[in-house]
Amino acid sequence: MKISEAAKVFLAYHKSNSKGNSVRAYNLVLSRLLEEFGGENLEEITTERILSFLNRITEGKKPQTRRTRYSHLLAFFNFIKNNLDPDLRNPCDTPMLKKLFRVRGTFHWDIIEKETVDEVIFRTSKPSPSFLVSEGASYFG
């Protein structure tokens, strides 16, 4: 089966079963995929070619965007495998790609309690006016 045929089936399914933003996002990635691989058979797509493609379309993008583009391709190939061609090997389903396109954990700030902030502000021996203004603005507003 050609990628262009599979993409039509995938998008038709999502147009009737998904929200508009999801369809637009899938369409964005699939249109670029079709530009590069449109006339090829699904079996001809390798992990290396998918990696090269993903690196090209996500160059200079944030990690979350990179992960999202990868997830859309993974969903596309999983859809084909689950619904159209059970013998297809998903080129996106490799440990290397999963590791490359995973999102790093986010840093969570420790929240300081109100009493601690009050103590720092009001027990400062020589508070500078700019310190009080900036702390007061963030404290009250």
C-alpha positions in Angstrom: 0.0 0.0 0.0 1.3 3.5 -0.8 1.7 6.1 1.8 -0.6 8.5 0.0 -3.5 6.0 0.1 -2.9 5.2 3.8 -2.8 8.9 4.6 -6.2 9.5 2.9 -7.8 6.7 5.0 -6.1 8.0 8.2 -7.3 11.6 7.6 -10.8 10.5 6.6 -11.1 8.5 9.8 -9.9 11.4 12.0 -12.1 14.0 10.2 -15.2 12.0 11.3 -13.9 11.0 14.8 -11.5 13.7 16.0 -11.7 17.4 16.8 -10.6 20.0 14.3 -7.3 20.9 15.9 -6.3 17.2 15.9 -7.1 16.9 12.2 -5.1 20.1 11.4 -2.1 18.8 13.3 -2.2 15.4 11.7 -2.7 17.1 8.3 0.4 19.3 8.8 2.7 16.3 9.5 1.2 14.1 6.9 1.4 16.7 4.2 5.1 17.0 4.7 5.4 13.2 4.9 3.5 13.0 1.5 5.9 15.5 -0.1 8.8 13.3 0.7 7.4 9.7 0.7 4.0 10.1 -1.0 4.6 7.7 -3.9 6.4 5.0 -1.9 5.1 1.8 -0.4 4.8 1.6 3.4 7.3 -1.3 3.6 10.0 0.9 2.0 10.1 3.4 4.9 12.9 2.8 7.3 13.6 4.1 10.8 16.6 6.0 9.5 14.6 7.8 6.9 11.9 8.6 9.4 14.6 10.0 11.8 16.1 12.1 9.0 12.6 13.4 8.1 11.7 14.2 11.7 15.0 16.0 12.2 14.4 18.1 9.1 10.8 19.2 9.9 11.5 19.8 13.6 14.9 21.6 13.3 15.0 24.6 15.6 11.7 23.6 17.3 11.1 23.2 21.0 11.3 19.7 22.5 7.6 19.4 23.1 7.0 20.3 19.4 9.5 17.6 18.3 7.7 15.1 20.6 4.3 16.0 19.1 5.4 15.6 15.5 6.9 12.2 16.4 3.7 11.2 18.2 1.6 12.1 15.1 3.8 9.9 12.9 3.7 7.1 15.5 -0.1 7.3 15.6 -0.3 7.3 11.8 1.8 4.1 11.5 0.0 2.5 14.4 -3.3 3.2 12.7 -2.1 1.5 9.5 -0.8 -1.5 11.5 -4.0 -1.9 13.5 -6.5 -1.3 10.8 -5.0 -1.8 7.3 -1.9 -3.9 7.4 -1.2 -6.0 10.5 2.1 -7.2 9.1 3.6 -3.7 8.8 6.5 -3.0 11.1 6.1 0.5 12.5 9.3 2.5 11.6 8.6 4.9 14.5 8.3 2.2 17.1 11.9 1.8 18.1 13.7 2.5 21.4 16.1 4.9 19.6 13.3 7.2 18.3 11.4 7.0 21.6 14.5 8.1 23.5 15.4 10.9 21.0 11.9 12.4 21.0 10.9 12.0 24.6 10.3 15.2 26.6 12.7 15.8 29.4 11.1 16.2 32.8 10.0 19.7 33.7 11.5 21.6 36.6 9.1 22.4 39.4 9.8 25.3 41.6 9.4 24.9 45.4 6.7 27.3 46.7 7.7 29.4 49.6 5.0 29.9 52.2 3.5 33.3 52.9 4.9 33.4 56.5 8.5 32.9 55.2 8.1 35.7 52.7 6.7 38.0 55.3 9.6 37.2 57.6 12.2 37.9 54.9 10.6 41.2 54.0 10.0 42.5 57.5 13.1 41.3 59.3 15.5 42.7 56.7 17.8 45.2 58.6 18.3 47.7 55.7 15.7 47.0 53.1 16.4 48.7 49.8 13.4 50.4 48.2 13.6 48.4 45.0 13.6 45.1 46.9 10.4 46.1 48.8 8.7 47.4 45.7 9.4 44.3 43.7 8.6 42.0 46.6 5.5 44.0 47.4 4.3 43.9 43.8 4.7 40.1 43.6 3.3 39.7 47.1 0.1 41.7 46.5 -0.5 41.3 42.9 
